[in-house]
């Protein structure tokens, strides 16, 4: 009897694992169908306001927001979504940080 009980318990665990994987896949598909503006609002809600005041990097936001086809979010679309949420792009040409060139950050305007 112990073998059958163990086998039944194993089947139940495997079914629970498959159900969980299916739920995760379903949620990921729903997230991809959500507009970029809505996904960006959710992401910004998780970033502390102090960090937002220091400026947000477009490249780091792209990585955090997946695109509809599985890649990173498109730069142009993400920039437009940030503008819709009252962010503006500022360039720093001072070359601070020892890298030379310039840095671009997005800041909340209001």
C-alpha positions as CSV (number, residue, x, y, z in Angstrom):
1,X,0.0,0.0,0.0
2,X,2.8,2.4,0.7
3,X,4.0,2.3,-2.9
4,X,0.6,3.2,-4.2
5,X,0.3,6.0,-1.7
6,X,3.7,7.4,-2.7
7,X,2.8,7.1,-6.4
8,X,-0.5,9.0,-5.9
9,X,1.3,11.7,-3.9
10,X,3.8,12.0,-6.6
11,X,1.1,12.4,-9.3
12,X,-0.6,15.1,-7.2
13,X,2.7,17.0,-6.8
14,X,3.4,16.8,-10.5
15,X,0.0,18.1,-11.4
16,X,0.3,21.0,-9.0
17,X,3.7,21.9,-10.6
18,X,2.2,21.8,-14.1
19,X,-0.8,23.9,-13.0
20,X,1.6,26.5,-11.5
21,X,3.7,26.6,-14.7
22,X,0.6,27.1,-16.8
23,X,-0.5,29.9,-14.5
24,X,2.9,31.6,-14.8
25,X,2.8,31.3,-18.6
26,X,-0.7,32.7,-18.7
27,X,0.3,35.7,-16.5
28,X,3.3,36.3,-18.7
29,X,1.1,36.3,-21.8
30,X,-1.3,38.8,-20.2
31,X,1.5,41.1,-19.2
32,X,2.7,41.2,-22.8
33,X,-0.7,42.2,-23.9
34,X,-0.9,45.0,-21.4
35,X,0.0,48.4,-22.9
36,X,3.5,49.7,-22.4
37,X,2.2,52.7,-20.5
38,X,0.4,50.5,-18.0
39,X,3.5,48.3,-17.5
40,X,5.7,51.3,-17.1
41,X,3.3,52.8,-14.5
42,X,3.5,49.5,-12.5
43,X,7.3,49.5,-12.8
44,X,7.7,53.1,-11.7
45,X,5.5,52.4,-8.7
46,X,8.1,50.0,-7.5
47,X,11.0,52.4,-7.9
48,X,11.6,54.7,-4.9
49,X,10.9,58.4,-5.6
50,X,14.4,59.3,-4.5
51,X,15.8,57.1,-7.2
52,X,13.5,58.6,-9.7
53,X,14.7,62.1,-8.7
54,X,18.3,61.1,-9.5
55,X,17.2,60.2,-13.0
56,X,16.3,57.0,-14.7
57,X,18.3,55.3,-17.4
58,X,16.5,54.3,-20.5
59,X,18.6,51.2,-21.0
60,X,17.9,49.9,-17.5
61,X,14.2,50.5,-17.9
62,X,14.3,48.6,-21.3
63,X,15.7,45.6,-19.6
64,X,13.0,45.6,-16.9
65,X,10.2,46.0,-19.4
66,X,9.9,43.1,-21.8
67,X,8.7,43.8,-25.3
68,X,5.7,42.1,-26.8
69,X,7.8,39.7,-28.8
70,X,10.0,38.7,-25.9
71,X,12.9,41.2,-26.4
72,X,13.5,44.4,-24.6
73,X,11.0,47.3,-25.0
74,X,11.7,49.5,-28.0
75,X,13.6,52.7,-27.2
76,X,11.2,55.0,-29.1
77,X,8.1,53.5,-27.6
78,X,9.6,53.6,-24.1
79,X,10.6,57.3,-24.6
80,X,7.1,58.2,-25.8
81,X,5.6,56.3,-22.8
82,X,7.9,58.2,-20.4
83,X,6.9,61.5,-22.0
84,X,3.2,60.6,-21.5
85,X,4.0,60.1,-17.8
86,X,5.5,63.6,-17.6
87,X,9.2,62.6,-17.8
88,X,11.8,64.6,-19.8
89,X,15.2,63.5,-21.1
90,X,18.2,65.5,-20.0
91,X,21.7,65.0,-21.3
92,X,24.8,65.5,-19.1
93,X,27.8,66.4,-21.3
94,X,30.2,66.9,-18.3
95,X,31.6,63.3,-18.7
96,X,31.4,62.7,-15.0
97,X,32.1,59.1,-13.9
98,X,35.3,58.8,-15.9
99,X,33.6,57.4,-19.0
100,X,33.7,60.6,-21.2
101,X,30.9,61.4,-23.6
102,X,27.5,62.1,-22.2
103,X,24.9,60.5,-20.0
104,X,21.2,60.7,-20.6
105,X,18.7,60.4,-17.8
106,X,14.9,60.8,-17.6
107,X,13.5,63.0,-14.9
108,X,9.9,63.6,-13.6
109,X,8.9,67.1,-14.5
110,X,6.1,67.6,-12.0
